[in-house]
Amino acid sequence: MAGYSLLYLAIAALAGLTMALQGSMNSMLGKKIGIFESSLIAHLSAALIFIILILLNIRKGNIEAWKEAPWYLYLGGLLGVIITYTVIVSIPELGMAVATTAIVTAQVSTACLLDHLGAFGLEKVPFNWLKLVGVIFLAIGVRLMLVK
């Protein structure tokens, strides 16, 4: 793991932890009030928090540069809606562990492709046979999680 900062690995682990919590909470809220309604509440509450943080100048950004970004970079909001919806729908049917394993496997596979292509201006990170083995093991993990 040479070259990787423990701080950023911990931050990534925190992202995974909070995604699991968020997924289970949104799924249960979806069962209580509806899928679209719970997704709306999740996104409105997130927007409200960011509006407050921006107004408090917690971190200086450059909102004026929004016109300079390519149009497709603004599809993140749409992707967020798709993510929230699919998590809310899949977790109650599959269970938290199986759904999360499938989500992570698809996420890592897609990330490998995006890294390899240097998509959206990311630094290119070549795909190699070791990463292929890792993706295969993740897929095997999904299958193993399905065993009852």
Residue pairs with C-beta under 8 A, 6 or more apart in sequence:
1 9
16 104
19 100
20 96
20 100
22 42
22 87
23 87
23 88
23 91
23 96
23 99
23 100
23 103
24 91
24 96
26 38
26 39
26 42
26 84
26 87
26 88
27 87
27 88
27 91
27 92
29 38
29 41
29 42
29 88
30 37
30 38
30 39
30 88
30 89
30 92
31 92
32 38
33 41
35 85
35 88
35 89
36 85
38 88
39 81
39 84
39 85
39 88
42 84
43 80
43 81
43 84
53 59
54 61
54 63
72 120
73 120
87 99
87 103
90 99
90 102
90 103
91 99
93 99
94 102
97 145
98 142
98 145
98 146
101 138
101 141
101 142
101 145
102 142
102 145
104 138
105 135
105 138
105 139
105 141
105 142
108 134
108 135
108 138
109 135
109 138
112 127
112 131
112 135
113 119
113 127
114 120
114 122
115 122
115 124
115 125
115 127
116 124
116 125
116 126
116 127
117 124
118 124
118 125
